[in-house]
């Protein structure tokens, strides 16, 4: 049997790219069109894009996925395995930066246990005196996140992003209209037609079935071009897990007076005190309260 990486899943077929010495190989290796063994269906499991698999070739030049190797991570939406990194793209302008939505994305990323890089796009649309992007960068770096400011049109930060993606499977997520395709084209010149075709196949803007596909970079990295976490409704997240998804809350929550503190109204809550004292950012705490309320309301409805 051979070892490979599933780079696309479509209509019951899995497109598997060969691996050598357990490494993702950039180059001209063509993906092999495979079917999955029936045993997977009997066991109630399905191969996912991003899975490392063992496969065998058949007489017609196609193949069969025989074994799914252990996964380091598994996302439900989008359905991708072994993602190393979530790249959250948010534009500085057009559309304006939405920190509430950014924090919502970060909650989902933390819950999934992924590393996150925040990429602020369209810096070219701001005036030289506008330091809003730098302010946001400092704010999230203080919490512990990696933040990059970019302009695909001017080439600002593009190489920094590309270097960060080397050798990893990444998923791009964030606001719509932030220039994801433009950044992908800047990362890999010549991708323009392919990206356009992928967008059509994904049926963006139409009510059609979407699929996930890995775009190969020339540095051993793969990017999942996908709608990403487009429906952020907290259905996979328990309300008691929310505070752990705000990484700056964790060391404070351990010092709260009451076990299982919701950080909303309890006396002796260190998180509330830290928000009042400016130790944690007021905006982040407000977003936590908003998400907590939204989750409780949804729980009552369901």
N, C-alpha and C positions, 0 to 999 in steps of 0.2 A: 504493500500500500504506500501511497505518497502522502505527504503533508501539504496542506494548502490553506488559503485564507478565502473565505466567502466575501466577495466584493459586491455582489448584487444578488437579489432574490426577486424573481418575477414569474408569475403564472406557474408556480410549482417547480420551477427550475432554479438551481443555485449555481452561480458562476464562480468558480473556484480558481484562484491564482496560486501557482506553485510557491512554496516556501523552501528555502535552502538553509540548512543549519539553523533552523528555528528563527530565521530572520525574514522580515518583509523585504522583498526584492523589488526595487524600482527597475524598470527596463521594458523589454519588448515581450516578456512572457505573456502569452495569450491566456485568458481565463478559459477554463474548461467548463462546458455546460453539463451540469450533473443533475440527476434525480437523487432524492434521499431514500434510503432503505425503509421498507415498510415498518421495521421494528420501532422506528422513532414514533410513528403515529400510535402504535399500540401502547407505547410507554407514555404517551401524552406530551411529548416534547417535540420541538421543531428547531431545525437549524436556523440561525440568525445571521444576518450580515455582520461581519466582524468576527464570526466564529473561526477558530483554527480547527481544522478537521483532517481526518485521514480519509483519503478517497482512492478509488481504483478506476482505471480506465477500462472502457468497454470496447468492443470490436468496431463500433461505428464512430470512434473518435470522441465519444462523449464519456461520461463518467458516472460513478455512484458514490455518494457520501456514505461512508461506512461507520464513522465514529466521530463524535463531537468531543474535542479535547476540553479539559476543565476551563471554565470562564473566570476571568478576574473581575468582571462586572457584567451586569445585564440591565438594560433599560427597557421599560415598558413602552414609553412614548418618547422618542421613536424606538422601534424594536431593533436595537443594535447591541452586540456583545463586545466585550473587551475594549470598551472605550477608555482611554487613558485620561482624556482632557476634554472639558467643555469650554468652548470659546464663545463668550457672550458678547455679541456685537450690538452696540448702541451708538447711534449717531449723536454728535454734538449739536447739529442743526439739521432741519428738514428730514425727519421730524426731530423736534426738540427732545433733549434727553429726559427720559421718564424714569426717575429713581425708584418710584413705587414698583414699576414693572421690573426694573433691574433687581430689586430686592426679592421680588417674587421668584424670578429665575434662580437667584442664588439659593433660596430656600430649597428648591427642587434639586439643584446641583448638590447641595450639602446632604440632602436626604439620600441621594443616589450614591454618595460616597466618592464623588469625582473631584479631581483637581479642577480649578476654574481659572481662566484668564479673562479679564474684562478688556475688550478692545473698543476704544472710543474712535469712531470713524468720522470722516468728513471735516477734519480739522481745517481744511482749506476754506470752508465757508465762514469761519470766524475771523474777526478783526484781530490785528496784532496785539491790541490792548486787552482782548477778551481772555481772561484767565480761568474761565469756568471749567474747562477740561482739566487744567492743572489742579484746580481745587477739588474736583471729584476724584482725580487720581490720588491726591494726598489722603483724602478722606477714606477711600477704600484700602489703600496701602496700610494705613494705620490699623485697620481691622485685620490685615494679613493677606489681602488678595493681591495678585499680580495684575497690574494695569498698564496697558499700552495705548498711546495716542497715535492715531494714524491718519494719513491722507493718501488714498490710493492714487489719486490724480497727481499729487506732488511727490509720491514715493516715500512719504514720511512714515517711518515705523514698519514698512512692509517687510524688510529683511529681518527685523527683530521678530515679527510674528512668524515668519517662515522658519527661522532658526528654532523657535519654540516648538513647532509642529514636527520637527525632524524625528523620524523613527517611531512616531506614535499614531494611534487612531484617535482622531478628534471629531467632535460633533459641534457644528456651528449652530447657534441658536440666538434669538434676540428679537428686537423689534422688526417689523416689516418695513421695507424701504430704507434700510440702513446702508445699503451698498455691499451686500454679501458677495454677489456675483462679480462686482467690480474688484473687490479685494481678492477673490479667487483668481481672477484674470491677472491681477498684478503679481500674485504669488507664482502663477504658472502662465506666463505669456503664451498665447496660442490656444488657451482653453475656451476662448469666447464662443465658438460654435458649439463645442461640447456642452458648455454650461447652459447655453440656450436650449439645446436638445434635451438636456436633463430636466430643465424647467418644464418643457412641454410634456415630457414623459411623466413627470410628477403630477401634472394636471393642475398646476397652481392657478388659482382664480377660477377653477372649474370644479364641479362636483363629481370628481372621478377618483378612482382608487389611486392612492399614492404609494410609492415604494421607496426604499432606501437604497442608496448606491454610494460606494466609496470612490471618491476622486483621488487618483494617485498623484502625489507630488514627486519631484525628482530628487528628494532627499530621504526617501524611505518612509515618509509620512503619508497617511491617508486621511481624507476629510470626508465625513458623512454629510453629503449634501441632501438635506432633508428638512421638512417643516419644523423639525426639532420639537421643543416643548411648547407647541403652539397653543395647546389647550391647557392652561394652568388652572386647574380647578381643585387642587388639593385632595382629590379623591383617594390617592394612594398614601396619604399622609395622615397620621393620627394627630389630633389636637395636642396630645401630651408630648408629641415629638417636635412640635414647632420650635420651642425655645432652643433646642439643641442645634437647630439649623441656623441660628444666629450665633456665629462662632465667638463673638465678643461677650455673649451672655454666659457661656459655660463656666468660666472660673468664678463668676459672681453667684450663679445659681446654687453652687455648692454651699454658699454661706447664708442662704436664705433661712429664715427662722423656721418655716414650715416645709416639710417634705412634700414634693409634688406641687410646689408653689406655681401659680399661673402667671405671676409677675404682673398682675392687673390691679389688685386692691389689697393684698395681704399685708398685714403689719410686719415689719422686720424684713421686707423684701429688699435684697441688696441690688437687684436689677432696677427697681423703681428708684431707689436712692441714687444709684449711679447715673440714671437718666436725669434726675433733678440736679445732680452735682456737675453735669456736663462731662462725666467720665466716659459715658457712651453717648453716641450722637442722638439727639432728640428725634431727628427724622427717622432714624432706624427703629427707635423704640415705638414711635407712632405707627410705623408700618407693621411692626409686630402686633400691636393692638388691633389694627385693622384686619390683618390676616386671621388672628385668633377669632375675632367676631364673625368674619366670613365663614370660617370653618365650623363654628358652633351653629350658625344659622343653617348651613348646608346639612349638618348632621341631624338637626331637628327635622328638616324637610325630607331627608331620606329615611 
